[in-house]
Amino acid sequence: LDADEGLTLEQFAGPELTLGKVALTTYHSAKGREFSVVILPGLVEGIVPRLVWSRRIGRFEEPARAVLAEERRTFYVALTRAEDAAVLIYGPGFETEWGAWNELGPSRFVVDVVERLNESEVL
């Protein structure tokens, strides 16, 4: 992989932490692992949690309660993998693959985290 440093693919992709290594993983495969810093991009309503457009009603449908609960759990798993810092990247909306702009705001999960952090500062 790197002739100068002698870094093999096994060392790069292995489970142990290596200085200068970035681990790209899914929320699900992060379970049971820990990282110094966790960066969670794309935390926009419609992406996390995933909302599906309904032509029938002309808007995004709210996910079933069980689906939403599972997405919240997997978000929590990903967030709590951070030992030192978590970086939550969100924005006002997202552009679809066909070019439409959906301004749904930050993910409700991010809003919940911020509200809980603000509550803990008051206490």
N, CA, C and O atoms as CSV, one atom per row, in Angstrom:
chain,resi,resn,atom,element,x,y,z
A,1,LEU,N,N,0.810,-1.176,0.000
A,1,LEU,CA,C,0.000,0.000,0.000
A,1,LEU,C,C,0.865,1.257,0.000
A,1,LEU,O,O,0.582,2.215,-0.719
A,2,ASP,N,N,1.922,1.245,0.812
A,2,ASP,CA,C,2.827,2.382,0.872
A,2,ASP,C,C,4.257,1.857,0.869
A,2,ASP,O,O,4.751,1.362,1.881
A,3,ALA,N,N,4.907,1.970,-0.270
A,3,ALA,CA,C,6.264,1.433,-0.413
A,3,ALA,C,C,7.251,2.145,0.497
A,3,ALA,O,O,8.169,1.509,1.014
A,4,ASP,N,N,7.089,3.461,0.711
A,4,ASP,CA,C,8.015,4.222,1.548
A,4,ASP,C,C,7.900,3.843,3.024
A,4,ASP,O,O,8.913,3.668,3.701
A,5,GLU,N,N,6.702,3.719,3.511
A,5,GLU,CA,C,6.474,3.443,4.926
A,5,GLU,C,C,6.340,1.950,5.214
A,5,GLU,O,O,6.416,1.539,6.372
A,6,GLY,N,N,6.143,1.133,4.177
A,6,GLY,CA,C,5.995,-0.296,4.375
A,6,GLY,C,C,4.658,-0.679,4.989
A,6,GLY,O,O,4.554,-1.723,5.633
A,7,LEU,N,N,3.640,0.141,4.802
A,7,LEU,CA,C,2.314,-0.117,5.353
A,7,LEU,C,C,1.570,-1.088,4.446
A,7,LEU,O,O,1.360,-0.812,3.264
A,8,THR,N,N,1.179,-2.212,5.000
A,8,THR,CA,C,0.443,-3.203,4.222
A,8,THR,C,C,-1.054,-2.942,4.322
A,8,THR,O,O,-1.503,-2.209,5.203
A,9,LEU,N,N,-1.815,-3.533,3.433
A,9,LEU,CA,C,-3.263,-3.404,3.461
A,9,LEU,C,C,-3.818,-3.958,4.776
A,9,LEU,O,O,-4.753,-3.388,5.336
A,10,GLU,N,N,-3.262,-5.040,5.263
A,10,GLU,CA,C,-3.715,-5.627,6.523
A,10,GLU,C,C,-3.502,-4.660,7.690
A,10,GLU,O,O,-4.362,-4.537,8.562
A,11,GLN,N,N,-2.361,-3.978,7.703
A,11,GLN,CA,C,-2.096,-3.011,8.772
A,11,GLN,C,C,-3.027,-1.806,8.657
A,11,GLN,O,O,-3.508,-1.289,9.665
A,12,PHE,N,N,-3.276,-1.367,7.433
A,12,PHE,CA,C,-4.133,-0.207,7.218
A,12,PHE,C,C,-5.574,-0.497,7.611
A,12,PHE,O,O,-6.220,0.333,8.251
A,13,ALA,N,N,-6.080,-1.654,7.240
A,13,ALA,CA,C,-7.484,-1.979,7.451
A,13,ALA,C,C,-7.732,-2.788,8.718
A,13,ALA,O,O,-8.881,-3.094,9.037
A,14,GLY,N,N,-6.684,-3.135,9.436
A,14,GLY,CA,C,-6.824,-3.970,10.620
A,14,GLY,C,C,-7.578,-3.287,11.742
A,14,GLY,O,O,-7.792,-2.076,11.706
A,15,PRO,N,N,-7.983,-4.064,12.744
A,15,PRO,CA,C,-8.796,-3.527,13.829
A,15,PRO,C,C,-8.035,-2.658,14.831
A,15,PRO,O,O,-8.650,-1.852,15.529
A,16,GLU,N,N,-6.718,-2.806,14.916
A,16,GLU,CA,C,-5.975,-2.024,15.904
A,16,GLU,C,C,-5.774,-0.594,15.429
A,16,GLU,O,O,-5.708,-0.317,14.232
A,17,LEU,N,N,-5.681,0.300,16.396
A,17,LEU,CA,C,-5.491,1.707,16.082
A,17,LEU,C,C,-4.030,1.963,15.752
A,17,LEU,O,O,-3.132,1.445,16.416
A,18,THR,N,N,-3.802,2.762,14.727
A,18,THR,CA,C,-2.471,3.136,14.299
A,18,THR,C,C,-2.441,4.644,14.130
A,18,THR,O,O,-3.380,5.228,13.589
A,19,LEU,N,N,-1.386,5.272,14.581
A,19,LEU,CA,C,-1.249,6.711,14.434
A,19,LEU,C,C,-1.389,7.094,12.968
A,19,LEU,O,O,-0.755,6.487,12.105
A,20,GLY,N,N,-2.211,8.093,12.679
A,20,GLY,CA,C,-2.399,8.558,11.319
A,20,GLY,C,C,-3.414,7.749,10.526
A,20,GLY,O,O,-3.575,7.966,9.325
A,21,LYS,N,N,-4.082,6.845,11.165
A,21,LYS,CA,C,-5.035,5.972,10.477
A,21,LYS,C,C,-6.448,6.518,10.648
A,21,LYS,O,O,-6.825,6.965,11.731
A,22,VAL,N,N,-7.218,6.477,9.578
A,22,VAL,CA,C,-8.628,6.852,9.622
A,22,VAL,C,C,-9.441,5.593,9.362
A,22,VAL,O,O,-9.229,4.900,8.367
A,23,ALA,N,N,-10.367,5.305,10.258
A,23,ALA,CA,C,-11.239,4.137,10.089
A,23,ALA,C,C,-12.593,4.623,9.597
A,23,ALA,O,O,-13.266,5.405,10.268
A,24,LEU,N,N,-12.982,4.160,8.439
A,24,LEU,CA,C,-14.283,4.486,7.879
A,24,LEU,C,C,-15.171,3.275,8.094
A,24,LEU,O,O,-14.871,2.182,7.613
A,25,THR,N,N,-16.262,3.469,8.816
A,25,THR,CA,C,-17.104,2.341,9.163
A,25,THR,C,C,-18.570,2.760,9.148
A,25,THR,O,O,-18.883,3.950,9.103
A,26,THR,N,N,-19.448,1.795,9.185
A,26,THR,CA,C,-20.880,2.075,9.274
A,26,THR,C,C,-21.274,2.166,10.744
A,26,THR,O,O,-20.518,1.758,11.625
A,27,TYR,N,N,-22.446,2.697,10.997
A,27,TYR,CA,C,-22.946,2.759,12.369
A,27,TYR,C,C,-22.996,1.350,12.965
A,27,TYR,O,O,-22.587,1.136,14.106
A,28,HIS,N,N,-23.497,0.402,12.187
A,28,HIS,CA,C,-23.676,-0.960,12.687
A,28,HIS,C,C,-22.351,-1.646,13.013
A,28,HIS,O,O,-22.240,-2.326,14.033
A,29,SER,N,N,-21.357,-1.474,12.164
A,29,SER,CA,C,-20.092,-2.168,12.403
A,29,SER,C,C,-19.228,-1.463,13.448
A,29,SER,O,O,-18.181,-1.986,13.830
A,30,ALA,N,N,-19.648,-0.285,13.916
A,30,ALA,CA,C,-18.907,0.422,14.952
A,30,ALA,C,C,-19.212,-0.141,16.340
A,30,ALA,O,O,-18.483,0.127,17.295
A,31,LYS,N,N,-20.261,-0.903,16.447
A,31,LYS,CA,C,-20.678,-1.434,17.752
A,31,LYS,C,C,-19.541,-2.232,18.388
A,31,LYS,O,O,-18.934,-3.095,17.753
A,32,GLY,N,N,-19.269,-1.922,19.656
A,32,GLY,CA,C,-18.230,-2.620,20.384
A,32,GLY,C,C,-16.827,-2.064,20.178
A,32,GLY,O,O,-15.880,-2.534,20.808
A,33,ARG,N,N,-16.682,-1.080,19.311
A,33,ARG,CA,C,-15.371,-0.487,19.044
A,33,ARG,C,C,-15.322,0.897,19.682
A,33,ARG,O,O,-16.357,1.482,20.000
A,34,GLU,N,N,-14.109,1.414,19.866
A,34,GLU,CA,C,-13.936,2.767,20.384
A,34,GLU,C,C,-12.909,3.497,19.539
A,34,GLU,O,O,-11.961,2.903,19.025
A,35,PHE,N,N,-13.118,4.800,19.408
A,35,PHE,CA,C,-12.232,5.645,18.630
A,35,PHE,C,C,-11.985,6.924,19.410
A,35,PHE,O,O,-12.845,7.359,20.176
A,36,SER,N,N,-10.839,7.520,19.227
A,36,SER,CA,C,-10.534,8.778,19.899
A,36,SER,C,C,-11.550,9.847,19.480
A,36,SER,O,O,-12.150,10.516,20.322
A,37,VAL,N,N,-11.726,9.991,18.181
A,37,VAL,CA,C,-12.668,10.973,17.641
A,37,VAL,C,C,-13.600,10.271,16.671
A,37,VAL,O,O,-13.169,9.446,15.865
A,38,VAL,N,N,-14.874,10.603,16.756
A,38,VAL,CA,C,-15.873,10.075,15.828
A,38,VAL,C,C,-16.465,11.259,15.072
A,38,VAL,O,O,-16.875,12.248,15.679
A,39,ILE,N,N,-16.507,11.154,13.749
A,39,ILE,CA,C,-17.093,12.192,12.914
A,39,ILE,C,C,-18.324,11.587,12.236
A,39,ILE,O,O,-18.229,10.596,11.512
A,40,LEU,N,N,-19.475,12.205,12.487
A,40,LEU,CA,C,-20.733,11.721,11.914
A,40,LEU,C,C,-21.266,12.770,10.932
A,40,LEU,O,O,-21.874,13.757,11.346
A,41,PRO,N,N,-21.037,12.555,9.630
A,41,PRO,CA,C,-21.516,13.516,8.631
A,41,PRO,C,C,-22.955,13.223,8.201
A,41,PRO,O,O,-23.502,12.158,8.490
A,42,GLY,N,N,-23.544,14.178,7.514
A,42,GLY,CA,C,-24.857,13.964,6.892
A,42,GLY,C,C,-26.008,13.882,7.859
A,42,GLY,O,O,-27.005,13.218,7.574
A,43,LEU,N,N,-25.899,14.542,9.003
A,43,LEU,CA,C,-26.953,14.459,10.012
A,43,LEU,C,C,-28.041,15.491,9.722
A,43,LEU,O,O,-28.222,16.474,10.440
A,44,VAL,N,N,-28.748,15.216,8.641
A,44,VAL,CA,C,-29.827,16.072,8.167
A,44,VAL,C,C,-31.106,15.243,8.158
A,44,VAL,O,O,-31.107,14.077,7.764
A,45,GLU,N,N,-32.181,15.860,8.595
A,45,GLU,CA,C,-33.476,15.171,8.574
A,45,GLU,C,C,-33.761,14.710,7.146
A,45,GLU,O,O,-33.666,15.492,6.200
A,46,GLY,N,N,-34.103,13.469,7.005
A,46,GLY,CA,C,-34.323,12.880,5.691
A,46,GLY,C,C,-33.220,11.906,5.324
A,46,GLY,O,O,-33.436,10.944,4.587
A,47,ILE,N,N,-32.015,12.178,5.861
A,47,ILE,CA,C,-30.896,11.258,5.677
A,47,ILE,C,C,-30.746,10.409,6.940
A,47,ILE,O,O,-30.675,9.181,6.873
A,48,VAL,N,N,-30.699,11.083,8.093
A,48,VAL,CA,C,-30.659,10.409,9.398
A,48,VAL,C,C,-31.670,11.118,10.292
A,48,VAL,O,O,-31.374,12.219,10.756
A,49,PRO,N,N,-32.826,10.562,10.557
A,49,PRO,CA,C,-33.303,9.285,10.044
A,49,PRO,C,C,-33.710,9.411,8.579
A,49,PRO,O,O,-34.022,10.491,8.079
A,50,ARG,N,N,-33.693,8.269,7.923
A,50,ARG,CA,C,-34.035,8.226,6.506
A,50,ARG,C,C,-35.540,8.398,6.335
A,50,ARG,O,O,-36.337,7.685,6.945
A,51,LEU,N,N,-35.904,9.351,5.501
A,51,LEU,CA,C,-37.306,9.564,5.167
A,51,LEU,C,C,-37.507,9.233,3.704
A,51,LEU,O,O,-36.644,9.518,2.874
A,52,VAL,N,N,-38.623,8.644,3.388
A,52,VAL,CA,C,-38.933,8.244,2.022
A,52,VAL,C,C,-40.035,9.153,1.486
A,52,VAL,O,O,-41.052,9.375,2.143
A,53,TRP,N,N,-39.810,9.675,0.276
A,53,TRP,CA,C,-40.794,10.553,-0.366
A,53,TRP,C,C,-41.991,9.736,-0.823
A,53,TRP,O,O,-41.838,8.669,-1.418
A,54,SER,N,N,-43.172,10.241,-0.542
A,54,SER,CA,C,-44.397,9.588,-0.975
A,54,SER,C,C,-45.069,10.458,-2.027
A,54,SER,O,O,-45.501,11.575,-1.742
A,55,ARG,N,N,-45.152,9.942,-3.228
A,55,ARG,CA,C,-45.864,10.677,-4.281
A,55,ARG,C,C,-47.347,10.778,-3.961
A,55,ARG,O,O,-48.012,11.757,-4.300
A,56,ARG,N,N,-47.840,9.754,-3.309
A,56,ARG,CA,C,-49.268,9.687,-2.987
A,56,ARG,C,C,-49.695,10.852,-2.098
A,56,ARG,O,O,-50.737,11.461,-2.341
A,57,ILE,N,N,-48.907,11.169,-1.076
A,57,ILE,CA,C,-49.278,12.254,-0.166
A,57,ILE,C,C,-48.502,13.543,-0.435
A,57,ILE,O,O,-48.796,14.579,0.161
A,58,GLY,N,N,-47.505,13.482,-1.337
A,58,GLY,CA,C,-46.767,14.676,-1.736
A,58,GLY,C,C,-45.811,15.210,-0.691
A,58,GLY,O,O,-45.548,16.412,-0.647
A,59,ARG,N,N,-45.288,14.337,0.147
A,59,ARG,CA,C,-44.312,14.748,1.157
A,59,ARG,C,C,-43.563,13.509,1.655
A,59,ARG,O,O,-43.868,12.377,1.280
A,60,PHE,N,N,-42.572,13.766,2.514
A,60,PHE,CA,C,-41.855,12.654,3.123
A,60,PHE,C,C,-42.745,11.987,4.162
A,60,PHE,O,O,-43.434,12.655,4.933
A,61,GLU,N,N,-42.720,10.664,4.170
A,61,GLU,CA,C,-43.490,9.921,5.160
A,61,GLU,C,C,-42.665,9.726,6.420
A,61,GLU,O,O,-41.456,9.507,6.361
A,62,GLU,N,N,-43.331,9.809,7.547
A,62,GLU,CA,C,-42.690,9.526,8.828
A,62,GLU,C,C,-42.429,8.021,8.900
A,62,GLU,O,O,-43.313,7.226,8.581
A,63,PRO,N,N,-41.216,7.622,9.320
A,63,PRO,CA,C,-40.934,6.185,9.412
A,63,PRO,C,C,-41.782,5.531,10.502
A,63,PRO,O,O,-42.245,6.193,11.431
A,64,ALA,N,N,-41.972,4.237,10.369
A,64,ALA,CA,C,-42.695,3.483,11.394
A,64,ALA,C,C,-41.960,3.640,12.720
A,64,ALA,O,O,-40.742,3.820,12.738
A,65,ARG,N,N,-42.682,3.574,13.813
A,65,ARG,CA,C,-42.108,3.773,15.147
A,65,ARG,C,C,-40.916,2.844,15.400
A,65,ARG,O,O,-39.896,3.276,15.936
A,66,ALA,N,N,-41.044,1.575,15.017
A,66,ALA,CA,C,-39.955,0.609,15.243
A,66,ALA,C,C,-38.730,0.955,14.404
A,66,ALA,O,O,-37.600,0.816,14.873
A,67,VAL,N,N,-38.940,1.400,13.178
A,67,VAL,CA,C,-37.829,1.785,12.293
A,67,VAL,C,C,-37.112,3.003,12.865
A,67,VAL,O,O,-35.882,3.045,12.898
A,68,LEU,N,N,-37.877,3.987,13.311
A,68,LEU,CA,C,-37.298,5.192,13.889
A,68,LEU,C,C,-36.518,4.855,15.165
A,68,LEU,O,O,-35.437,5.399,15.387
A,69,ALA,N,N,-37.046,3.983,15.984
A,69,ALA,CA,C,-36.359,3.575,17.214
A,69,ALA,C,C,-35.035,2.884,16.890
A,69,ALA,O,O,-34.034,3.117,17.567
A,70,GLU,N,N,-35.025,2.040,15.867
A,70,GLU,CA,C,-33.782,1.356,15.479
A,70,GLU,C,C,-32.759,2.345,14.930
A,70,GLU,O,O,-31.571,2.233,15.233
A,71,GLU,N,N,-33.201,3.307,14.129
A,71,GLU,CA,C,-32.272,4.316,13.609
A,71,GLU,C,C,-31.708,5.167,14.742
A,71,GLU,O,O,-30.535,5.541,14.710
A,72,ARG,N,N,-32.523,5.473,15.734
A,72,ARG,CA,C,-32.044,6.235,16.898
A,72,ARG,C,C,-31.003,5.425,17.673
A,72,ARG,O,O,-29.986,5.972,18.100
A,73,ARG,N,N,-31.248,4.129,17.858
A,73,ARG,CA,C,-30.291,3.269,18.564
A,73,ARG,C,C,-28.960,3.196,17.822
A,73,ARG,O,O,-27.900,3.288,18.441
A,74,THR,N,N,-29.006,3.033,16.504
A,74,THR,CA,C,-27.748,2.931,15.758
A,74,THR,C,C,-26.999,4.271,15.759
A,74,THR,O,O,-25.769,4.285,15.794
A,75,PHE,N,N,-27.716,5.380,15.722
A,75,PHE,CA,C,-27.079,6.697,15.849
A,75,PHE,C,C,-26.384,6.800,17.206
A,75,PHE,O,O,-25.243,7.254,17.290
A,76,TYR,N,N,-27.067,6.379,18.254
A,76,TYR,CA,C,-26.501,6.427,19.603
A,76,TYR,C,C,-25.246,5.558,19.699
A,76,TYR,O,O,-24.254,5.961,20.305
A,77,VAL,N,N,-25.292,4.373,19.103
A,77,VAL,CA,C,-24.109,3.500,19.091
A,77,VAL,C,C,-22.943,4.217,18.430
A,77,VAL,O,O,-21.838,4.230,18.971
A,78,ALA,N,N,-23.175,4.812,17.272
A,78,ALA,CA,C,-22.104,5.508,16.549
A,78,ALA,C,C,-21.573,6.690,17.366
A,78,ALA,O,O,-20.362,6.893,17.450
A,79,LEU,N,N,-22.466,7.456,17.959
A,79,LEU,CA,C,-22.072,8.624,18.740
A,79,LEU,C,C,-21.243,8.239,19.956
A,79,LEU,O,O,-20.276,8.922,20.292
A,80,THR,N,N,-21.611,7.170,20.605
A,80,THR,CA,C,-20.939,6.785,21.851
A,80,THR,C,C,-19.663,5.978,21.622
A,80,THR,O,O,-19.080,5.480,22.585
A,81,ARG,N,N,-19.219,5.837,20.384
A,81,ARG,CA,C,-17.927,5.194,20.117
A,81,ARG,C,C,-16.778,6.154,20.378
A,81,ARG,O,O,-15.622,5.734,20.432
A,82,ALA,N,N,-17.079,7.441,20.542
A,82,ALA,CA,C,-16.044,8.462,20.725
A,82,ALA,C,C,-15.529,8.456,22.159
A,82,ALA,O,O,-16.308,8.524,23.109
A,83,GLU,N,N,-14.206,8.376,22.305
A,83,GLU,CA,C,-13.597,8.461,23.632
A,83,GLU,C,C,-13.310,9.909,24.023
A,83,GLU,O,O,-13.504,10.283,25.180
A,84,ASP,N,N,-12.850,10.732,23.074
A,84,ASP,CA,C,-12.447,12.106,23.388
A,84,ASP,C,C,-13.360,13.167,22.784
A,84,ASP,O,O,-13.635,14.182,23.424
A,85,ALA,N,N,-13.830,12.946,21.564
A,85,ALA,CA,C,-14.635,13.975,20.902
A,85,ALA,C,C,-15.534,13.347,19.842
A,85,ALA,O,O,-15.200,12.340,19.217
A,86,ALA,N,N,-16.674,13.978,19.670
A,86,ALA,CA,C,-17.589,13.600,18.586
A,86,ALA,C,C,-17.885,14.861,17.788
A,86,ALA,O,O,-18.192,15.910,18.355
A,87,VAL,N,N,-17.792,14.752,16.483
A,87,VAL,CA,C,-18.064,15.866,15.585
A,87,VAL,C,C,-19.330,15.517,14.812
A,87,VAL,O,O,-19.358,14.555,14.044
A,88,LEU,N,N,-20.369,16.307,15.025
A,88,LEU,CA,C,-21.647,16.078,14.350
A,88,LEU,C,C,-21.777,17.094,13.224
A,88,LEU,O,O,-21.806,18.301,13.467
A,89,ILE,N,N,-21.855,16.604,11.998
A,89,ILE,CA,C,-21.921,17.490,10.839
A,89,ILE,C,C,-23.347,17.476,10.298
A,89,ILE,O,O,-23.853,16.444,9.857
A,90,TYR,N,N,-23.978,18.640,10.344
A,90,TYR,CA,C,-25.361,18.762,9.891
A,90,TYR,C,C,-25.521,20.061,9.117
A,90,TYR,O,O,-24.599,20.874,9.054
A,91,GLY,N,N,-26.667,20.247,8.544
A,91,GLY,CA,C,-26.934,21.450,7.781
A,91,GLY,C,C,-28.420,21.660,7.654
A,91,GLY,O,O,-29.208,20.954,8.284
A,92,PRO,N,N,-28.813,22.626,6.844
A,92,PRO,CA,C,-30.232,22.948,6.726
A,92,PRO,C,C,-31.012,21.971,5.850
A,92,PRO,O,O,-32.235,21.887,5.958
A,93,GLY,N,N,-30.322,21.235,4.989
A,93,GLY,CA,C,-31.028,20.335,4.084
A,93,GLY,C,C,-30.052,19.550,3.244
A,93,GLY,O,O,-28.858,19.488,3.539
A,94,PHE,N,N,-30.579,18.946,2.184
A,94,PHE,CA,C,-29.738,18.142,1.300
A,94,PHE,C,C,-30.302,18.177,-0.113
A,94,PHE,O,O,-31.484,18.444,-0.328
A,95,GLU,N,N,-29.421,17.901,-1.066
A,95,GLU,CA,C,-29.816,17.843,-2.465
A,95,GLU,C,C,-30.001,16.386,-2.857
A,95,GLU,O,O,-29.144,15.547,-2.580
A,96,THR,N,N,-31.119,16.089,-3.500
A,96,THR,CA,C,-31.393,14.715,-3.920
A,96,THR,C,C,-30.585,14.372,-5.153
A,96,THR,O,O,-29.966,15.239,-5.770
A,97,GLU,N,N,-30.598,13.118,-5.500
A,97,GLU,CA,C,-29.866,12.665,-6.685
A,97,GLU,C,C,-30.421,13.264,-7.967
A,97,GLU,O,O,-29.714,13.301,-8.974
A,98,TRP,N,N,-31.660,13.734,-7.966
A,98,TRP,CA,C,-32.238,14.352,-9.168
A,98,TRP,C,C,-32.218,15.878,-9.098
A,98,TRP,O,O,-32.833,16.546,-9.929
A,99,GLY,N,N,-31.498,16.443,-8.088
A,99,GLY,CA,C,-31.251,17.877,-8.039
A,99,GLY,C,C,-32.230,18.702,-7.233
A,99,GLY,O,O,-32.088,19.924,-7.175
A,100,ALA,N,N,-33.209,18.090,-6.613
A,100,ALA,CA,C,-34.162,18.844,-5.789
A,100,ALA,C,C,-33.529,19.146,-4.431
A,100,ALA,O,O,-32.791,18.325,-3.886
A,101,TRP,N,N,-33.822,20.326,-3.893
A,101,TRP,CA,C,-33.305,20.711,-2.578
A,101,TRP,C,C,-34.389,20.461,-1.536
A,101,TRP,O,O,-35.519,20.927,-1.674
A,102,ASN,N,N,-34.032,19.728,-0.505
A,102,ASN,CA,C,-34.947,19.451,0.602
A,102,ASN,C,C,-34.407,20.119,1.852
A,102,ASN,O,O,-33.383,19.706,2.396
A,103,GLU,N,N,-35.099,21.150,2.301
A,103,GLU,CA,C,-34.654,21.884,3.476
A,103,GLU,C,C,-35.465,21.426,4.686
A,103,GLU,O,O,-36.435,22.066,5.094
A,104,LEU,N,N,-35.035,20.306,5.239
A,104,LEU,CA,C,-35.739,19.711,6.375
A,104,LEU,C,C,-35.038,20.008,7.699
A,104,LEU,O,O,-35.553,19.668,8.765
A,105,GLY,N,N,-33.875,20.637,7.636
A,105,GLY,CA,C,-33.160,21.004,8.850
A,105,GLY,C,C,-32.292,19.888,9.389
A,105,GLY,O,O,-32.216,18.802,8.814
A,106,PRO,N,N,-31.636,20.173,10.508
A,106,PRO,CA,C,-30.778,19.162,11.133
A,106,PRO,C,C,-31.590,17.946,11.561
A,106,PRO,O,O,-32.793,18.045,11.804
A,107,SER,N,N,-30.937,16.824,11.648
A,107,SER,CA,C,-31.570,15.599,12.104
A,107,SER,C,C,-32.182,15.791,13.487
A,107,SER,O,O,-31.598,16.463,14.337
A,108,ARG,N,N,-33.334,15.215,13.710
A,108,ARG,CA,C,-33.970,15.275,15.031
A,108,ARG,C,C,-33.065,14.662,16.100
A,108,ARG,O,O,-33.168,15.005,17.277
A,109,PHE,N,N,-32.178,13.752,15.686
A,109,PHE,CA,C,-31.260,13.141,16.640
A,109,PHE,C,C,-30.232,14.162,17.122
A,109,PHE,O,O,-29.879,14.173,18.302
A,110,VAL,N,N,-29.749,15.016,16.224
A,110,VAL,CA,C,-28.811,16.074,16.597
A,110,VAL,C,C,-29.507,17.074,17.516
A,110,VAL,O,O,-28.940,17.503,18.521
A,111,VAL,N,N,-30.718,17.435,17.172
A,111,VAL,CA,C,-31.490,18.367,18.000
A,111,VAL,C,C,-31.635,17.802,19.415
A,111,VAL,O,O,-31.483,18.533,20.394
A,112,ASP,N,N,-31.925,16.520,19.525
A,112,ASP,CA,C,-32.046,15.877,20.844
A,112,ASP,C,C,-30.742,15.950,21.625
A,112,ASP,O,O,-30.748,16.254,22.818
A,113,VAL,N,N,-29.613,15.672,20.955
A,113,VAL,CA,C,-28.303,15.713,21.615
A,113,VAL,C,C,-28.030,17.123,22.132
A,113,VAL,O,O,-27.624,17.290,23.282
A,114,VAL,N,N,-28.246,18.134,21.299
A,114,VAL,CA,C,-27.996,19.524,21.693
A,114,VAL,C,C,-28.890,19.910,22.866
A,114,VAL,O,O,-28.426,20.549,23.810
A,115,GLU,N,N,-30.154,19.536,22.820
A,115,GLU,CA,C,-31.071,19.853,23.923
A,115,GLU,C,C,-30.607,19.206,25.226
A,115,GLU,O,O,-30.631,19.838,26.282
A,116,ARG,N,N,-30.185,17.944,25.146
A,116,ARG,CA,C,-29.714,17.253,26.364
A,116,ARG,C,C,-28.430,17.890,26.898
A,116,ARG,O,O,-28.260,18.016,28.110
A,117,LEU,N,N,-27.533,18.289,26.007
A,117,LEU,CA,C,-26.305,18.943,26.445
A,117,LEU,C,C,-26.626,20.278,27.117
A,117,LEU,O,O,-26.028,20.621,28.137
A,118,ASN,N,N,-27.568,21.030,26.548
A,118,ASN,CA,C,-27.967,22.314,27.133
A,118,ASN,C,C,-28.615,22.106,28.497
A,118,ASN,O,O,-28.386,22.900,29.409
A,119,GLU,N,N,-29.414,21.064,28.656
A,119,GLU,CA,C,-30.034,20.757,29.938
A,119,GLU,C,C,-28.972,20.444,30.988
A,119,GLU,O,O,-29.083,20.880,32.134
A,120,SER,N,N,-27.949,19.694,30.603
A,120,SER,CA,C,-26.916,19.313,31.553
A,120,SER,C,C,-26.056,20.488,31.972
A,120,SER,O,O,-25.496,20.479,33.068
A,121,GLU,N,N,-25.938,21.510,31.114
A,121,GLU,CA,C,-25.181,22.714,31.463
A,121,GLU,C,C,-25.932,23.532,32.507
A,121,GLU,O,O,-25.314,24.188,33.346
A,122,VAL,N,N,-27.260,23.493,32.458
A,122,VAL,CA,C,-28.084,24.254,33.390
A,122,VAL,C,C,-28.023,23.618,34.772
A,122,VAL,O,O,-28.044,24.326,35.779
A,123,LEU,N,N,-27.947,22.307,34.832
A,123,LEU,CA,C,-27.953,21.608,36.117
A,123,LEU,C,C,-26.712,21.818,36.839
A,123,LEU,O,O,-26.545,21.301,37.943
